[in-house]
Amino acid sequence: MKKQILIRSAAVLAAALLTISAATAAPGGAAKPKTSPADISRFVFPTNTVIVKAEIVTGDTLTAGKNKIPLPEYCKVSGRINQRVGIGANGPAEYYIGFELRLPAEWNGRLFFEGGGGSDGVIKPPVGSRQTGAVPALARGFATVATDAGHQGGDCQFGYDQTARVDYFYNAVLETAVTAKSIIRDYYGTPVEYSYFVGGSNGGRQGLAFAQRFPDIFDGIVAGAPALNLTKAAIAEMWANQVFAKIAPVDAGGMPLIYKALDQKDLDAVAAAVKKAYDAKDGLEDGLVFDIEAERDFVLTAQATGLSEAKSAALRKHFEGPKNSKGERLYSNWPWDTGISDIGWRSWILGTEKALPRNVSLGSDSMARIFTTPAAPDYSSEKKLEWSMKYDFDLDPPRTVMTAALLDNANPRLTAFNKLGGKLILYHGMSDPVFSAYDTIAYYKRVMEENGGLAATRSFARLFLFPGMSHVSGGPATDQFDVLTAIMDWIEKGVAPDKIIATGTPGGPYEKISRPIFPYPAQTVYDGKGDPASASSFIAK
């Protein structure tokens, strides 16, 4: 076919393993390998693939907080697709699409593709632990796979090679998926029955690439905090760098110390003002603002927060989103949400004494070397802050248009994916400082317009919004949840997710509470009588 549980003790973990293992049992019983790892290099591949290594791994574990989750015996396959010599920043460079595939000794008939993140360049161990609850996909019996997206290293130098760019844009995940399915079929003697993709950030964008460009590859796709307008979000990073640089002190060389633009008291004051204005609107003052539409009306004032007018003006300018000199919007605006006081927001927007904002350290590299066509000729990683200060919002954004046509995945027409029976879960944190939740909401509204309205769209695509949550996870939020089981139930049982139960991170401010997150545009509200800590006390409005 095309197609969070909190871990508080070893006993709870064991129970979770038993429960989820039963729920994800192989459709026709567990399949065992029909061949050996040594045979894999002799398989006939649909792509230009070389197997680097294939070996049996036993006794492996995944560390989750204070717990170690046992992983089953599996065959670890490392491979390279389309190995070649291309163009690097300083001459010829080697390229290939690297991948790692894990094949459990007892396979449940399913494939889990672990999406990437950032500029990729490394292979994340394909365990399947992102937003999959207490038990990762590999421990459930999935075959799992991940890729480096066609280049090695995270400094974005691959952007000088056009083929490497296209691999990063979408080709690497496609070729990896096709190759993985072929290896799985020959290793177990039977094809994949259900295929799932789960990714966040750039991994969320990769998931949307499948839904929009290659709708027959995966049955279920989960796209968290998707970088669906990645080139435009990169413009917003340059905007934030300049906005806060203007109110920051400078060092001896005259460069802005952006981390000093706002201190923690400033950010706490803004979060407190948002809570005061909107927290009670969902029926309970708990620090979580579920009335996301009301937040759109928030106006930051120096009087309400105690911030200086210069700081207030800078924040307002940032949250309005980037514009050119004609006032034309270049990217979405941002939600005013309580997670502005979290370290996740600071690390991306302001940085610390020891680290530049990630909007500079990652944003400048990617804007200059990947998103700009041709790659910026005068760029130097050693002067990335200086380069971002010179970004021109009239002249430079048009230089991203060619890249955007291939990289951005904001096409709302999902007709083929829907007709093939595909299901899509989108989720986003309202305090995400990297990709605006408002941009994802706007995309979902376009999907509704293109696919027959809300009811028709919800039959195959649903959006879940998490108040306080930062980029993909983190923040003052209930950010622990299991979307893998949700997408599986939708595909395999026909049970659409009418809510996702989310809990707080162990050790965090919300570790003892749970909340139901209802599909947009429904809002979570307190029923006025139940236990405020329990998800069962909240209803959809």
LODOKOL-499821 format. One record per residue (C-alpha): residue in one letter; x, y, z; residue number from 1. Coordinates in steps of 0.001 Angstrom, whole numbers, plus 500000, padded with zeros to 6 digits. Layout:
<sites>
[site "A",[X,Y,Z],NUM]
...
</sites>
This chain:
<sites>
[site "M",[500000,500000,500000],1]
[site "K",[501155,503584,499417],2]
[site "K",[499814,504579,502067],3]
[site "Q",[503876,511405,525291],4]
[site "I",[503681,509456,527532],5]
[site "L",[505756,510669,530530],6]
[site "I",[508343,508126,531581],7]
[site "R",[508507,508316,535368],8]
[site "S",[509888,504882,536181],9]
[site "A",[511140,501659,534668],10]
[site "A",[507749,500083,535377],11]
[site "V",[505914,502783,533450],12]
[site "L",[508349,502408,530562],13]
[site "A",[507877,498651,530487],14]
[site "A",[504104,499050,530419],15]
[site "A",[504382,501568,527602],16]
[site "L",[506557,499203,525609],17]
[site "L",[504026,496402,525954],18]
[site "T",[501045,498603,525093],19]
[site "I",[502570,500254,522047],20]
[site "S",[504173,497048,520803],21]
[site "A",[500722,495473,520734],22]
[site "A",[499254,498489,518964],23]
[site "T",[501939,498432,516262],24]
[site "A",[502091,494709,515670],25]
[site "A",[502844,493745,512098],26]
[site "P",[499668,493582,509987],27]
[site "G",[500413,489989,509014],28]
[site "G",[502734,489022,511849],29]
[site "A",[506373,490006,512373],30]
[site "A",[508590,489439,509350],31]
[site "K",[512109,488098,509740],32]
[site "P",[515033,488598,507362],33]
[site "K",[515226,486247,504378],34]
[site "T",[518881,487008,503753],35]
[site "S",[522017,488200,505585],36]
[site "P",[523644,491637,505912],37]
[site "A",[526492,490446,503692],38]
[site "D",[524031,489983,500832],39]
[site "I",[522724,493555,500869],40]
[site "S",[525623,494980,498844],41]
[site "R",[524676,492569,496042],42]
[site "F",[521051,493689,495840],43]
[site "V",[519891,495378,492638],44]
[site "F",[519056,498978,493533],45]
[site "P",[516729,501381,491701],46]
[site "T",[519282,504148,492330],47]
[site "N",[523050,504519,491931],48]
[site "T",[523733,503088,495386],49]
[site "V",[526851,501734,497062],50]
[site "I",[526559,499963,500417],51]
[site "V",[529356,501101,502715],52]
[site "K",[528577,498761,505581],53]
[site "A",[525866,496397,506777],54]
[site "E",[526118,494824,510217],55]
[site "I",[523980,493345,512977],56]
[site "V",[523678,495511,516105],57]
[site "T",[522554,494077,519443],58]
[site "G",[522118,495585,522891],59]
[site "D",[521610,499127,521619],60]
[site "T",[519654,501645,523706],61]
[site "L",[518174,505118,523384],62]
[site "T",[518630,507537,526268],63]
[site "A",[515431,509421,527118],64]
[site "G",[515921,511654,530137],65]
[site "K",[517015,509385,532960],66]
[site "N",[515811,506245,531204],67]
[site "K",[517409,503964,528667],68]
[site "I",[514980,502506,526170],69]
[site "P",[516108,499120,524846],70]
[site "L",[516246,498842,521084],71]
[site "P",[515725,495547,519295],72]
[site "E",[518405,493708,517389],73]
[site "Y",[518708,495286,513966],74]
[site "C",[520793,495350,510809],75]
[site "K",[522456,498750,510383],76]
[site "V",[522938,499626,506716],77]
[site "S",[525071,502609,505687],78]
[site "G",[525006,503634,502043],79]
[site "R",[525830,506310,499508],80]
[site "I",[523772,507314,496487],81]
[site "N",[525131,509181,493444],82]
[site "Q",[528683,509573,494723],83]
[site "R",[530479,512165,492584],84]
[site "V",[532871,515106,492491],85]
[site "G",[531254,518517,492271],86]
[site "I",[531896,522155,493106],87]
[site "G",[532881,523317,496583],88]
[site "A",[533637,526713,498064],89]
[site "N",[537347,526332,497302],90]
[site "G",[537467,523979,494336],91]
[site "P",[536354,520394,493685],92]
[site "A",[534425,518633,496459],93]
[site "E",[533063,515133,496986],94]
[site "Y",[529314,514679,497228],95]
[site "Y",[526919,511819,497803],96]
[site "I",[523519,511207,499364],97]
[site "G",[524391,509444,502585],98]
[site "F",[521783,507336,504327],99]
[site "E",[521400,504964,507246],100]
[site "L",[518740,502281,507302],101]
[site "R",[517945,500146,510340],102]
[site "L",[516233,496802,509758],103]
[site "P",[514878,495145,512928],104]
[site "A",[515163,491386,513400],105]
[site "E",[511376,491325,513761],106]
[site "W",[509846,493797,511340],107]
[site "N",[506292,495096,511618],108]
[site "G",[505865,495751,507896],109]
[site "R",[506220,499519,508185],110]
[site "L",[508778,502156,507163],111]
[site "F",[509554,505235,509260],112]
[site "F",[511493,508016,507512],113]
[site "E",[513176,510344,510017],114]
[site "G",[513208,513874,508582],115]
[site "G",[516279,516078,508749],116]
[site "G",[516771,519579,510070],117]
[site "G",[518580,522858,509502],118]
[site "S",[520995,522680,506591],119]
[site "D",[521382,518919,507205],120]
[site "G",[524830,517515,506345],121]
[site "V",[524693,514811,509013],122]
[site "I",[522657,511651,509387],123]
[site "K",[520582,511671,512531],124]
[site "P",[520460,508162,514013],125]
[site "P",[517176,506848,512576],126]
[site "V",[515535,505702,515772],127]
[site "G",[512202,507464,515275],128]
[site "S",[511984,509276,518599],129]
[site "R",[510625,512698,517568],130]
[site "Q",[507140,513167,519017],131]
[site "T",[506520,509412,519049],132]
[site "G",[505706,509059,522743],133]
[site "A",[507528,506750,525121],134]
[site "V",[508555,504180,522536],135]
[site "P",[510447,505156,519370],136]
[site "A",[509613,503708,515980],137]
[site "L",[512565,501295,515858],138]
[site "A",[511552,499801,519213],139]
[site "R",[508044,499313,517799],140]
[site "G",[509402,497203,514956],141]
[site "F",[509597,499802,512189],142]
[site "A",[512365,499803,509618],143]
[site "T",[513795,503304,510021],144]
[site "V",[515843,505481,507688],145]
[site "A",[517452,508932,507571],146]
[site "T",[519666,510880,505174],147]
[site "D",[522182,513734,505232],148]
[site "A",[520293,515321,502292],149]
[site "G",[523159,514944,499838],150]
[site "H",[526104,516701,501444],151]
[site "Q",[528406,516328,504412],152]
[site "G",[528964,519061,506995],153]
[site "G",[526739,521857,508201],154]
[site "D",[528506,524972,506927],155]
[site "C",[526359,525256,503778],156]
[site "Q",[529311,525135,501357],157]
[site "F",[527332,522676,499237],158]
[site "G",[525341,525674,498031],159]
[site "Y",[528002,526344,495387],160]
[site "D",[527052,523094,493626],161]
[site "Q",[523687,523151,491850],162]
[site "T",[523176,519386,491962],163]
[site "A",[523859,519394,495701],164]
[site "R",[521302,522160,496084],165]
[site "V",[518626,520094,494340],166]
[site "D",[519535,517093,496487],167]
[site "Y",[519011,519256,499573],168]
[site "F",[515808,520773,498200],169]
[site "Y",[514031,517438,497628],170]
[site "N",[515951,514847,495594],171]
[site "A",[517936,513275,498449],172]
[site "V",[514876,512362,500489],173]
[site "L",[513173,510955,497389],174]
[site "E",[516114,508767,496362],175]
[site "T",[516648,507638,499947],176]
[site "A",[513004,506622,500322],177]
[site "V",[512983,504682,497049],178]
[site "T",[516272,502964,497914],179]
[site "A",[515140,502087,501438],180]
[site "K",[511939,500492,500175],181]
[site "S",[513919,498407,497688],182]
[site "I",[516376,497167,500320],183]
[site "I",[513568,496366,502751],184]
[site "R",[511707,494333,500130],185]
[site "D",[514767,492243,499270],186]
[site "Y",[515926,491846,502883],187]
[site "Y",[512600,490583,504223],188]
[site "G",[511227,489111,501011],189]
[site "T",[508105,491256,501171],190]
[site "P",[507388,494921,500365],191]
[site "V",[506632,497703,502825],192]
[site "E",[502939,497728,503717],193]
[site "Y",[502701,501156,505347],194]
[site "S",[505116,504069,504939],195]
[site "Y",[505358,507045,507293],196]
[site "F",[507389,510249,507258],197]
[site "V",[507869,512258,510448],198]
[site "G",[509940,515435,510474],199]
[site "G",[510198,518860,512044],200]
[site "S",[511592,522185,510817],201]
[site "N",[513441,521448,507564],202]
[site "G",[512253,517882,508098],203]
[site "G",[508709,519230,508093],204]
[site "R",[509453,520924,504776],205]
[site "Q",[510756,517600,503449],206]
[site "G",[507492,515970,504472],207]
[site "L",[505526,518574,502539],208]
[site "A",[507795,517942,499532],209]
[site "F",[506490,514379,499469],210]
[site "A",[502855,515436,499862],211]
[site "Q",[503150,518032,497097],212]
[site "R",[505741,516594,494673],213]
[site "F",[505810,512830,495271],214]
[site "P",[502388,511940,496690],215]
[site "D",[502696,508184,496095],216]
[site "I",[505699,507552,498365],217]
[site "F",[504187,507831,501869],218]
[site "D",[500813,506914,503333],219]
[site "G",[501098,509221,506332],220]
[site "I",[503144,512388,506757],221]
[site "V",[503736,514392,509929],222]
[site "A",[505213,517857,509335],223]
[site "G",[506105,519770,512485],224]
[site "A",[506995,523484,512417],225]
[site "P",[507432,523126,508656],226]
[site "A",[509901,525363,506840],227]
[site "L",[507381,525676,504031],228]
[site "N",[508523,529177,503012],229]
[site "L",[512151,528668,503929],230]
[site "T",[513664,531377,501744],231]
[site "K",[511209,533963,503049],232]
[site "A",[511823,532904,506652],233]
[site "A",[515528,533408,505990],234]
[site "I",[514774,537000,504992],235]
[site "A",[513010,537367,508342],236]
[site "E",[516196,536169,510056],237]
[site "M",[518174,538966,508413],238]
[site "W",[515431,541398,509448],239]
[site "A",[515607,540332,513101],240]
[site "N",[519393,540624,513092],241]
[site "Q",[519235,544220,511929],242]
[site "V",[516251,545245,514057],243]
[site "F",[517853,544202,517328],244]
[site "A",[521352,545273,516297],245]
[site "K",[520074,548845,516138],246]
[site "I",[519258,548895,519865],247]
[site "A",[522270,546857,520985],248]
[site "P",[525566,548219,522293],249]
[site "V",[528640,547608,520132],250]
[site "D",[531988,545974,520795],251]
[site "A",[535418,547534,520333],252]
[site "G",[535253,546789,516621],253]
[site "G",[531918,548521,516208],254]
[site "M",[529882,545310,515776],255]
[site "P",[526571,544977,517638],256]
[site "L",[526315,542799,520742],257]
[site "I",[522827,541598,519884],258]
[site "Y",[522505,539491,523022],259]
[site "K",[522452,542738,525005],260]
[site "A",[519564,544246,523036],261]
[site "L",[517051,542754,525491],262]
[site "D",[517673,541198,528877],263]
[site "Q",[515712,538410,530528],264]
[site "K",[513609,540841,532546],265]
[site "D",[512483,542462,529309],266]
[site "L",[511379,539149,527816],267]
[site "D",[509680,538087,531047],268]
[site "A",[507753,541374,531063],269]
[site "V",[506474,540797,527528],270]
[site "A",[505404,537235,528365],271]
[site "A",[503623,538509,531478],272]
[site "A",[501780,541147,529448],273]
[site "V",[500562,538508,526982],274]
[site "K",[499387,536286,529835],275]
[site "K",[497579,539159,531510],276]
[site "A",[495762,540041,528310],277]
[site "Y",[494740,536584,527084],278]
[site "D",[495454,533738,529513],279]
[site "A",[491996,533732,531106],280]
[site "K",[490128,533780,527786],281]
[site "D",[490216,529970,527551],282]
[site "G",[488595,529652,530976],283]
[site "L",[491700,528988,533055],284]
[site "E",[494718,531062,534033],285]
[site "D",[497457,528473,533637],286]
[site "G",[500068,530317,531581],287]
[site "L",[498907,528670,528346],288]
[site "V",[497093,530931,525891],289]
[site "F",[494790,528827,523723],290]
[site "D",[492879,531756,522216],291]
[site "I",[495376,532232,519415],292]
[site "E",[493106,534503,517388],293]
[site "A",[492817,536960,520270],294]
[site "E",[496615,537205,520411],295]
[site "R",[496599,538787,516959],296]
[site "D",[495234,541972,518539],297]
[site "F",[498049,542364,521070],298]
[site "V",[499850,545699,520977],299]
[site "L",[503086,545969,522920],300]
[site "T",[503429,549226,524836],301]
[site "A",[506175,550546,527031],302]
[site "Q",[503563,551414,529636],303]
[site "A",[502305,547823,529923],304]
[site "T",[505743,546224,530178],305]
[site "G",[508081,548815,531620],306]
[site "L",[510360,548475,528598],307]
[site "S",[511892,551546,527014],308]
[site "E",[510193,552882,523918],309]
[site "A",[513230,551888,521835],310]
[site "K",[513005,548278,522983],311]
[site "S",[509227,548213,522544],312]
[site "A",[509510,549635,519032],313]
[site "A",[512155,547068,518075],314]
[site "L",[509985,544212,519291],315]
[site "R",[506951,545535,517435],316]
[site "K",[509000,545873,514255],317]
[site "H",[510291,542319,514567],318]
[site "F",[506873,540800,515248],319]
[site "E",[505344,542654,512290],320]
[site "G",[507731,540759,510025],321]
[site "P",[510110,541985,507321],322]
[site "K",[509087,544547,504721],323]
[site "N",[510831,546375,501917],324]
[site "S",[510986,550149,501577],325]
[site "K",[507588,550138,499831],326]
[site "G",[505992,548467,502837],327]
[site "E",[505503,545187,500971],328]
[site "R",[505538,542147,503231],329]
[site "L",[508447,539747,502685],330]
[site "Y",[507408,537101,505229],331]
[site "S",[504690,536467,507780],332]
[site "N",[504192,538339,511013],333]
[site "W",[504681,536456,514310],334]
[site "P",[502368,535502,517192],335]
[site "W",[502792,537300,520491],336]
[site "D",[503016,534309,522804],337]
[site "T",[504308,533393,526239],338]
[site "G",[507341,531468,524969],339]
[site "I",[509186,534693,524210],340]
[site "S",[510739,534369,527668],341]
[site "D",[512161,530909,526904],342]
[site "I",[515795,530168,526102],343]
[site "G",[514712,528834,522709],344]
[site "W",[513512,532275,521604],345]
[site "R",[516676,533941,522896],346]
[site "S",[519042,531450,521253],347]
[site "W",[517586,532146,517815],348]
[site "I",[516832,535859,518022],349]
[site "L",[519368,537324,520458],350]
[site "G",[522019,534754,521240],351]
[site "T",[524166,534805,524355],352]
[site "E",[527498,536214,525459],353]
[site "K",[529155,533045,524165],354]
[site "A",[527138,532437,521001],355]
[site "L",[525753,534557,518182],356]
[site "P",[522018,534340,517525],357]
[site "R",[521290,531293,515400],358]
[site "N",[519656,533729,513000],359]
[site "V",[523225,534880,512378],360]
[site "S",[525273,531704,512807],361]
[site "L",[522969,529498,510723],362]
[site "G",[520889,532125,508970],363]
[site "S",[523734,534028,507318],364]
[site "D",[525481,530890,506038],365]
[site "S",[522304,529486,504512],366]
[site "M",[521116,532788,503060],367]
[site "A",[524454,533543,501404],368]
[site "R",[525336,530054,500181],369]
[site "I",[522038,528222,499592],370]
[site "F",[519103,530591,499241],371]
[site "T",[520820,533267,497146],372]
[site "T",[521302,532443,493450],373]
[site "P",[524092,532563,492544],374]
[site "A",[525728,532106,495935],375]
[site "A",[526962,535394,497389],376]
[site "P",[530494,535872,495992],377]
[site "D",[531715,538096,498806],378]
[site "Y",[530601,535877,501677],379]
[site "S",[532907,534751,504485],380]
[site "S",[531748,532673,507449],381]
[site "E",[534199,534561,509637],382]
[site "K",[532257,537761,508941],383]
[site "K",[528719,536389,508991],384]
[site "L",[527426,539023,511426],385]
[site "E",[528874,541837,509352],386]
[site "W",[527376,540305,506197],387]
[site "S",[523889,540094,507709],388]
[site "M",[524079,543763,508711],389]
[site "K",[524492,544679,505029],390]
[site "Y",[521497,542705,503782],391]
[site "D",[519340,544979,501589],392]
[site "F",[515593,544297,501838],393]
[site "D",[514931,545920,498470],394]
[site "L",[517749,544442,496382],395]
[site "D",[518520,541075,497991],396]
[site "P",[515153,539250,498373],397]
[site "P",[514689,538939,494565],398]
[site "R",[517920,536926,494521],399]
[site "T",[516110,534141,496408],400]
[site "V",[513312,533707,493841],401]
[site "M",[515048,531008,491775],402]
[site "T",[515832,528976,494884],403]
[site "A",[512327,529439,496289],404]
[site "A",[510793,527813,493204],405]
[site "L",[512520,524530,494075],406]
[site "L",[513077,524761,497825],407]
[site "D",[509891,526224,499277],408]
[site "N",[507006,523785,499631],409]
[site "A",[503932,525971,500023],410]
[site "N",[501778,524542,497227],411]
[site "P",[498276,524094,498700],412]
[site "R",[497055,521751,495955],413]
[site "L",[497229,518317,497568],414]
[site "T",[494717,516662,495244],415]
[site "A",[496902,513715,494227],416]
[site "F",[498019,513010,497791],417]
[site "N",[494404,513052,498939],418]
[site "K",[493152,510837,496094],419]
[site "L",[495854,508275,496880],420]
[site "G",[494576,508056,500461],421]
[site "G",[497408,510025,502034],422]
[site "K",[496978,511692,505422],423]
[site "L",[498822,514764,506693],424]
[site "I",[499278,516028,510247],425]
[site "L",[500744,519511,510638],426]
[site "Y",[501742,520841,514044],427]
[site "H",[503365,524069,515153],428]
[site "G",[504352,525831,518367],429]
[site "M",[502868,529292,518781],430]
[site "S",[506166,530568,520233],431]
[site "D",[508336,529233,517413],432]
[site "P",[511016,531899,516732],433]
[site "V",[512246,530269,513494],434]
[site "F",[509134,529718,511375],435]
[site "S",[505998,531661,512174],436]
[site "A",[502975,529632,513227],437]
[site "Y",[500926,532278,511424],438]
[site "D",[502616,531230,508178],439]
[site "T",[501555,527622,508749],440]
[site "I",[498013,528737,509601],441]
[site "A",[497918,530803,506401],442]
[site "Y",[499105,527780,504427],443]
[site "Y",[496426,525569,505969],444]
[site "K",[493786,528128,505034],445]
[site "R",[495024,528008,501430],446]
[site "V",[494835,524212,501544],447]
[site "M",[491210,524546,502635],448]
[site "E",[490476,526916,499756],449]
[site "E",[492063,524567,497213],450]
[site "N",[490588,521346,498560],451]
[site "G",[486913,522003,499134],452]
[site "G",[486737,523799,502487],453]
[site "L",[487349,522857,506102],454]
[site "A",[485379,519601,506275],455]
[site "A",[486877,518236,503066],456]
[site "T",[490380,519247,504115],457]
[site "R",[490071,517763,507586],458]
[site "S",[489264,514424,505967],459]
[site "F",[492946,514145,505004],460]
[site "A",[494901,517043,506569],461]
[site "R",[494762,518495,510083],462]
[site "L",[496684,521229,511882],463]
[site "F",[497467,521266,515616],464]
[site "L",[498786,524377,517386],465]
[site "F",[500624,524256,520714],466]
[site "P",[500640,527392,522904],467]
[site "G",[503986,528316,524428],468]
[site "M",[505889,525741,522394],469]
[site "S",[509131,526824,520779],470]
[site "H",[510710,525445,517606],471]
[site "V",[509382,521882,517130],472]
[site "S",[509440,521357,520922],473]
[site "G",[510526,523083,524131],474]
[site "G",[509286,526251,525746],475]
[site "P",[506730,526782,528539],476]
[site "A",[504353,524302,526962],477]
[site "T",[502838,520858,526910],478]
[site "D",[505271,519767,524216],479]
[site "Q",[505359,515981,524719],480]
[site "F",[502974,513999,522524],481]
[site "D",[502703,511013,520205],482]
[site "V",[501864,511852,516598],483]
[site "L",[503120,508551,515214],484]
[site "T",[500269,506576,516756],485]
[site "A",[497848,509298,515625],486]
[site "I",[498903,509095,511978],487]
[site "M",[498977,505276,512098],488]
[site "D",[495438,505094,513464],489]
[site "W",[494269,507477,510763],490]
[site "I",[495847,505440,507952],491]
[site "E",[495370,501903,509214],492]
[site "K",[492138,502135,511219],493]
[site "G",[490403,505092,509617],494]
[site "V",[490323,506909,512973],495]
[site "A",[491086,510585,512409],496]
[site "P",[492819,512445,515265],497]
[site "D",[490120,514564,516931],498]
[site "K",[492680,515638,519526],499]
[site "I",[496288,515083,520560],500]
[site "I",[496984,514665,524262],501]
[site "A",[500073,516623,525242],502]
[site "T",[501998,516694,528504],503]
[site "G",[504790,518843,529843],504]
[site "T",[508473,518000,529730],505]
[site "P",[509734,516164,532833],506]
[site "G",[511303,518757,535098],507]
[site "G",[509547,521603,533304],508]
[site "P",[506796,523952,534529],509]
[site "Y",[504017,521791,533079],510]
[site "E",[505321,518295,533802],511]
[site "K",[502297,517410,535954],512]
[site "I",[499573,518527,533581],513]
[site "S",[498075,517346,530304],514]
[site "R",[496078,519193,527688],515]
[site "P",[494088,518133,524635],516]
[site "I",[495149,519958,521481],517]
[site "F",[492247,520068,519048],518]
[site "P",[492586,520406,515266],519]
[site "Y",[492496,523971,513976],520]
[site "P",[490342,526031,514089],521]
[site "A",[488923,524451,517267],522]
[site "Q",[490152,525992,520519],523]
[site "T",[490896,524235,523803],524]
[site "V",[488797,525599,526690],525]
[site "Y",[488425,524578,530324],526]
[site "D",[485067,522992,531181],527]
[site "G",[484922,524971,534432],528]
[site "K",[484562,522029,536788],529]
[site "G",[487141,519309,536253],530]
[site "D",[490700,518839,537483],531]
[site "P",[492691,521704,535911],532]
[site "A",[495699,519402,535561],533]
[site "S",[493858,516805,533488],534]
[site "A",[493213,516838,529751],535]
[site "S",[489787,515329,530421],536]
[site "S",[488667,518656,531898],537]
[site "F",[488988,520507,528594],538]
[site "I",[486694,520651,525592],539]
[site "A",[486812,521995,522052],540]
[site "K",[485199,525327,521250],541]
</sites>
